Amino acid sequence: MGQCCRCSCPWLTALWDRCFDKRRDVEPGGKSEPSKPETEDMDPVLNHTQPDPAAGAAGAVYTALWSFESREEHELSFQVGDRFRIVKSSGDWWTAEKIDSSGTVLDTGIVPYNYLEIEGDAVDSQPWFFGKLNRFESISHLMSAENSDGAFLVRLSESDNVGHVLSVKVNNRAKHFKIYKMDSGFFVDQSRCFPTLQKLIEYYQTHRLASVDRLGKPCIRKEPQPQDLSHTTVDEWELPKDDFTLEEQLGSGFFADVYRGKWKNRINVAIKILKNNASLNQREFHLEVQVLKRLRHRHLISLFAICTSSTPYYIITELMEKGNLLDFLRSTEGGALDLVSVIDMAAQVADGMSYLEEQNSIHRDLAARNVLVGEGYICKVADFGLARFIKEPIYISEEKKIPYKWTAPEAITHNRFSNKSDVWSFGILLYEIVTYGGNPYPGFTSSEAVRQITQYNYRMPAPPKCPRFVYEIMMSCWSTNPEDRPDFKRLKSDLENVNRYTELE
């Protein structure tokens, strides 16, 4: 009966959904006051599915969204609007035929798949429709400096059964509204229904939507970056140093110095030059590279190449323009972000760490200094200098260079590292985030903090202005028993929902 009412009375949909206090991806429209988290157990929005970009069908026709200049032999250069017929889709680099308007083949070669979009129906062709996109990716697009307040996009949520979502930039943060679909049409505010998505968008470009004065211009898409320097470096990771040019130094640490650089004077990269090469265990180093090679995720730094033919050794990774998260939070730009925005950054870190957890890999040095920030406030976990791939749940290590204030008690006292010790460190990182780069255990030396934690079960009090929900997450990360701590999948979910509560509005 309930389902029948939902289908016959569209206005009941939002009310029905609000009866359940579960996690959600979006905010309801039509109300200016904050609301409780909404369920994701909702009706499908459209009988439309976005093709998986990594599984493009041979023969399908795609259009270039950005221009691309070939980097190696066999790659095709192309301009915005060029059309391609897919010959072979495999991984991040596809073989395609460049075609003209009549379908005549002009050239054949290799192209980066994420520069292309499949040709589709009327909705697909709208500049504001971004296809399947998660919340983090939508925020990254919207927060680009090119987009003004009111910039918007419509996306298909990656969360099951959520369907279409309208994401809008408002006061330098993103608002997300679920678009409901019933037989009578589409709506955000149940008091007004539209026959098509286009009509809905057109209406709210001239009328208010909850806290949004009106929709502005369609969001400008961020140009993607290939996950490799070229198609030839997907499997060939050892490259000559002569391919790279060092520019200004970005940082210096105990294990390495980091520089901005260029590959073949064209592609911006970060170059980590390792210190103490003579004492470096070659086998361990190459094992670490093997770990990095296979770890690919939107919130992990991508390894491009290594240079080990001579010392000092180079590790080449993608370049993140805003530097490390700790320095960013302490900067004028970082300090101007509201709490919702920085909690979103914490959720991104949890997303990357959840992937590491699924891969049975531990980080062992998770901290704000080891998270990098890019344009649109995209965050990626970096610095796997202490990472180890493990097959057993717990790896016993002899390593003594431990960042004590970030390290779980069992790792300090018994050298016992696991994904759960990473969770403890994440709680400290969360403290750094909500204090905008504050030092953990203020007033304590490292040895004093260790003694207070291990002997007296001390935990830091809630920072000033820290929402209760956020502090509860921190405390759950600091449970004495590692098994009582949440996993990163749970942390990601909790942090995605935290910013829906009234305290953060």
Backbone hydrogen bonds, N-H to C=O, Kabsch-Sander energy under -0.5 kcal/mol:
donor,donor_aa,acceptor,acceptor_aa,energy
5,C,1,M,-2.5
6,R,2,G,-2.1
7,C,3,Q,-2.0
8,S,4,C,-2.3
9,C,5,C,-2.3
12,L,9,C,-2.3
13,T,10,P,-1.6
15,L,11,W,-0.7
16,W,12,L,-3.3
17,D,13,T,-2.6
18,R,14,A,-1.6
19,C,16,W,-1.4
20,F,17,D,-1.1
22,K,20,F,-1.3
27,E,176,H,-3.8
29,G,188,V,-0.8
39,T,17,D,-1.0
42,M,40,E,-2.0
48,H,46,L,-1.2
55,A,52,D,-2.1
56,G,53,P,-0.7
59,G,86,I,-3.2
60,A,57,A,-2.1
62,Y,84,F,-2.9
63,T,117,E,-2.9
64,A,82,D,-2.7
65,L,115,Y,-2.8
66,W,115,Y,-0.8
68,F,78,F,-2.5
70,S,68,F,-0.5
75,E,72,E,-1.7
76,L,110,I,-2.3
78,F,68,F,-2.5
81,G,64,A,-2.7
82,D,79,Q,-2.1
83,R,99,I,-0.7
84,F,62,Y,-2.8
85,R,97,E,-2.7
86,I,60,A,-2.5
86,I,84,F,-0.5
87,V,95,T,-2.6
88,K,95,T,-2.1
90,S,88,K,-0.6
93,W,90,S,-0.9
94,W,111,V,-2.8
95,T,88,K,-2.5
96,A,94,W,-0.5
96,A,109,G,-2.9
97,E,85,R,-2.9
98,K,96,A,-0.5
98,K,107,D,-3.0
99,I,83,R,-2.3
100,D,104,T,-1.7
103,G,100,D,-1.8
106,L,98,K,-3.8
107,D,98,K,-1.2
109,G,96,A,-2.3
110,I,74,H,-2.6
111,V,94,W,-2.8
113,Y,92,D,-2.1
115,Y,112,P,-1.6
116,L,113,Y,-1.9
117,E,63,T,-2.2
119,E,61,V,-2.4
125,S,121,D,-1.4
126,Q,123,V,-1.7
129,F,126,Q,-1.5
130,F,128,W,-0.6
130,F,154,V,-2.8
133,L,156,L,-2.3
138,S,134,N,-2.2
139,I,135,R,-2.3
140,S,136,F,-2.2
141,H,137,E,-2.0
142,L,138,S,-2.6
143,M,139,I,-2.8
144,S,141,H,-1.3
147,N,144,S,-2.0
150,G,169,K,-3.2
151,A,148,S,-2.1
152,F,217,K,-1.3
153,L,167,S,-2.1
154,V,128,W,-3.2
155,R,165,V,-2.4
156,L,131,G,-2.9
157,S,155,R,-0.7
157,S,163,G,-2.8
162,V,159,S,-1.6
163,G,159,S,-0.6
165,V,155,R,-2.6
166,L,177,F,-3.3
167,S,153,L,-2.7
167,S,165,V,-0.6
168,V,175,K,-2.8
169,K,151,A,-2.8
170,V,168,V,-0.6
170,V,173,R,-3.4
173,R,170,V,-0.8
175,K,168,V,-2.9
177,F,166,L,-2.9
178,K,27,E,-1.6
179,I,164,H,-2.4
180,Y,178,K,-0.7
180,Y,187,F,-3.0
182,M,185,G,-2.9
185,G,182,M,-1.5
186,F,194,F,-3.3
187,F,180,Y,-2.0
190,Q,188,V,-0.6
192,R,189,D,-2.4
194,F,186,F,-2.8
200,L,196,T,-1.7
201,I,197,L,-2.5
202,E,198,Q,-2.6
203,Y,199,K,-2.1
204,Y,200,L,-2.0
205,Q,201,I,-0.8
205,Q,202,E,-0.5
206,T,203,Y,-1.7
207,H,203,Y,-0.7
209,L,212,V,-2.9
212,V,209,L,-3.0
213,D,211,S,-0.6
215,L,204,Y,-3.1
216,G,150,G,-3.1
219,C,152,F,-3.2
233,T,230,S,-1.0
234,V,231,H,-0.7
236,E,232,T,-0.9
237,W,235,D,-1.0
239,L,237,W,-0.7
239,L,306,I,-2.3
243,D,240,P,-1.6
244,F,241,K,-2.3
245,T,262,K,-2.3
247,E,260,R,-2.9
250,L,258,V,-3.2
251,G,258,V,-1.7
253,G,256,A,-2.7
257,D,273,I,-2.1
258,V,251,G,-2.9
259,Y,271,I,-2.6
260,R,248,E,-2.8
261,G,269,V,-2.5
262,K,245,T,-1.7
263,W,267,I,-2.4
264,K,243,D,-3.9
264,K,262,K,-0.6
266,R,263,W,-2.0
267,I,263,W,-1.8
268,N,266,R,-0.5
269,V,261,G,-2.4
270,A,317,T,-2.8
271,I,259,Y,-3.1
272,K,270,A,-0.6
272,K,315,I,-2.9
273,I,257,D,-3.2
273,I,271,I,-0.6
274,L,272,K,-0.7
274,L,313,Y,-2.3
275,K,255,F,-2.9
279,S,276,N,-0.9
280,L,277,N,-1.0
282,Q,280,L,-0.8
285,F,281,N,-2.6
286,H,282,Q,-2.5
287,L,283,R,-2.0
288,E,284,E,-2.3
289,V,285,F,-2.1
290,Q,286,H,-1.9
291,V,287,L,-1.6
292,L,288,E,-2.5
293,K,289,V,-2.7
294,R,290,Q,-1.1
294,R,291,V,-0.6
295,L,291,V,-0.8
295,L,292,L,-0.7
296,R,294,R,-1.0
300,L,297,H,-1.8
301,I,381,V,-2.4
304,F,302,S,-0.5
304,F,316,I,-2.9
305,A,316,I,-1.5
306,I,237,W,-2.5
307,C,314,Y,-2.1
314,Y,307,C,-2.0
315,I,272,K,-2.1
316,I,305,A,-3.0
317,T,270,A,-2.5
317,T,315,I,-0.5
318,E,302,S,-1.6
321,E,319,L,-0.6
322,K,373,V,-1.9
323,G,320,M,-1.5
325,L,368,A,-0.9
325,L,371,V,-3.2
326,L,368,A,-1.0
328,F,324,N,-2.2
329,L,325,L,-2.8
330,R,326,L,-1.4
331,S,327,D,-0.6
331,S,328,F,-1.3
334,G,328,F,-0.8
335,G,331,S,-2.7
336,A,332,T,-1.0
336,A,333,E,-0.6
337,L,334,G,-1.4
342,V,338,D,-1.7
343,I,339,L,-2.3
344,D,340,V,-1.8
345,M,341,S,-1.3
346,A,342,V,-1.7
347,A,343,I,-2.2
348,Q,344,D,-1.8
349,V,345,M,-1.9
350,A,346,A,-2.3
351,D,347,A,-1.9
352,G,348,Q,-2.2
353,M,349,V,-2.6
354,S,350,A,-2.1
355,Y,351,D,-1.5
356,L,352,G,-1.8
357,E,353,M,-2.5
358,E,354,S,-2.1
359,Q,355,Y,-1.6
360,N,357,E,-1.6
361,S,356,L,-2.6
362,I,388,R,-1.6
370,N,367,A,-1.7
371,V,368,A,-1.5
372,L,380,K,-2.9
373,V,323,G,-2.9
374,G,378,I,-2.8
377,Y,374,G,-1.4
378,I,375,E,-0.8
380,K,372,L,-2.4
381,V,299,H,-2.7
382,A,370,N,-2.9
387,A,384,F,-1.1
388,R,362,I,-1.1
390,I,360,N,-1.8
395,Y,417,F,-1.7
396,I,394,I,-0.5
397,S,395,Y,-0.5
397,S,415,N,-1.6
402,I,400,K,-2.0
404,Y,402,I,-1.5
406,W,403,P,-1.8
407,T,403,P,-0.5
407,T,404,Y,-1.3
411,A,408,A,-0.8
412,I,408,A,-1.8
413,T,409,P,-2.9
414,H,410,E,-1.6
415,N,411,A,-0.9
416,R,410,E,-1.7
417,F,395,Y,-1.4
417,F,415,N,-0.8
422,D,418,S,-1.5
423,V,419,N,-1.6
424,W,420,K,-1.6
425,S,421,S,-1.9
426,F,422,D,-2.2
427,G,423,V,-1.8
428,I,424,W,-1.3
429,L,425,S,-2.4
430,L,426,F,-2.6
431,Y,427,G,-1.6
432,E,428,I,-2.2
433,I,429,L,-2.1
434,V,430,L,-2.4
435,T,431,Y,-1.4
436,Y,433,I,-1.6
437,G,432,E,-3.5
438,G,432,E,-0.7
444,F,441,Y,-2.2
449,A,445,T,-2.5
450,V,446,S,-2.4
451,R,447,S,-2.2
452,Q,448,E,-2.5
453,I,449,A,-2.3
454,T,450,V,-2.8
455,Q,451,R,-2.3
456,Y,451,R,-0.7
456,Y,452,Q,-0.9
457,N,453,I,-0.9
458,Y,452,Q,-2.4
466,C,463,P,-1.9
471,Y,467,P,-2.2
472,E,468,R,-2.3
473,I,469,F,-1.4
474,M,470,V,-2.2
475,M,471,Y,-2.7
476,S,472,E,-1.9
477,C,473,I,-1.7
478,W,474,M,-1.1
479,S,476,S,-1.1
484,D,481,N,-2.0
485,R,482,P,-1.4
491,L,487,D,-2.0
492,K,488,F,-2.7
493,S,489,K,-1.9
494,D,490,R,-2.9
495,L,491,L,-2.6
496,E,492,K,-2.0
497,N,493,S,-1.3
498,V,494,D,-1.8
499,N,495,L,-0.8
500,R,497,N,-2.0
501,Y,498,V,-2.1
504,L,501,Y,-1.5
505,E,502,T,-1.8
